[in-house]
Amino acid sequence: LRVHGASTGGTPAGVHGTGLDSVVVQPAGTQLSPDVETTIKTSTDLAFDVFVKNTGDNQEVRVQVTLTIPNGTTPIVKAQSIDLLDIGETATVTFKDFPSVPFSEKTSVQVSVKPVAGEQNVSNNSAEYPVIFSLG
């Protein structure tokens, strides 16, 4: 008798997936939109809360999240991982400590969630948000 669905290594059965839910600028609490340019007042408290949802049928581990701000030839890149993301759960990753950002010019905040093993739908894994950083 063979047990169907038993995993002998590799990716467990069922849908695997994560999705970028939203990005909120702190301390202002402003949600970024991919369709609307947002002016961000910078301060030492500047942070980005990235909300990532498990959209699949399996618990996911070590979900990689990257935030990039283009800055001339040296983009600002920050990466973190979510250790454990249960089915249907939304986790928050906070990126902070931005020593310098490009001021007073149109730029963007790019956020991506690395696809998990077995993920089929990656259309909701990244977004680019148009922003302008201003001084206070």
N, C-alpha and C positions, 0 to 999 in steps of 0.2 A: 504494500500500500504506500503510495507516494502522497505526501501532504502538499497540496498546491499552495503556492504563495510563500512557501518557506524560502528564506533567503540563504544562499550559500556564498555570501559575500557580495560586494557590489552595492547597488542602490536598492533600498527596500521598495516594495511595490506601492502603488498609489501615486497621487499627484504630489510633486515637490514644488515649492515655490515660496518666494518672498516678494514683497512689493514695497516700494517707497510710498509711504502714506502721506507725509507732509514734512515741511521744514519751517521752523519757527525761529525768528531772530529774538534773542534775549539781550538786554533786559526788557526791551519794548513789548515783547509778546506778539510781534507782527508775523503773520503767516505769509511766506513767500508764494508767489504765483508764477508759473512759467509764462503766463500771458500778459502780465502787468509788471512794468518796471517799478521796483521798490527802492526808495531812498533809505539807506541805513545810516543812522547816526552812530558813529563809532565812539567807543569808550573802552576803558580797561576791562569793563564787564562784558564786552561783546562776546556772544556765544551763539551757536546754532544748534537747536534741538532737532535732530532728525528722527522721525518716527517711521519705523520699519515694521511691517505686518507679515506674519506667516500666513500666506494665502493658499497653502497646500494642505495635504492630508497627513503629513508627517511632522514630528518634532524635528527642528533643524538645529545644528550646532555650529559654532564658529562662523557666524554670518559676517562677512567682511563689508564694511561701509567706508566709503572714501568721499571726502569733501575737497574740492579743488577751486581755488580762486585764481584765474589767470592774472599774472602780474609781470608784464614785460617778458623777459626771457627766463624768469625764475618764478614759476607758478607756486602758490602756497598750496601745499598738499598735506592733508591730515587724514589718517586712517585709524579706524578702531574696529573691534569685532564684538559681536554679541555672542556670549558663550552659549546660551541656550534660548531657543525661541519655540514655545509651545504652539500647537495647532490653534489658529485663530487669534493668537496673542499679538499685541503690538508692543514693541520695545522702543525705548528712547536712547539714542546715542547723542551725547553732548560734545560738541567741538568748541574749544575755547583757547585762550592764549594766542591771540593774533597780534604779533608785534608790529606788523605793518601791512596795510592793505592799500591798493591803488585808490587814491582820493580823487573825487570830482571828475571821474570819467566813467563812461558807460562800460561796465564789465559784467561778470556773471558769477553766480555761485553754482557750481556743478556738483551734484550729489549722485553717487552710484552705489548700488548694492550688488556685490558680486553674486552671480547666479550660483545657487547651491547645486550639489550633485543631483542630476536627474531632472533639473528644472527645464520645462519646455517653453513657458511663456516668459520672455525676458523684456517685454514691451513696457512693463511697469517698474523696471529696476533702476531707471535713472531719469534725471530731469535736470534742466538748465534753467536757472532763475535769473532774469535780467535785473541788475542792481546798480546803484550808484552809492558809494560810500562818502558820507559827508562828515565834517568835523562838527561835533556837538551841535 
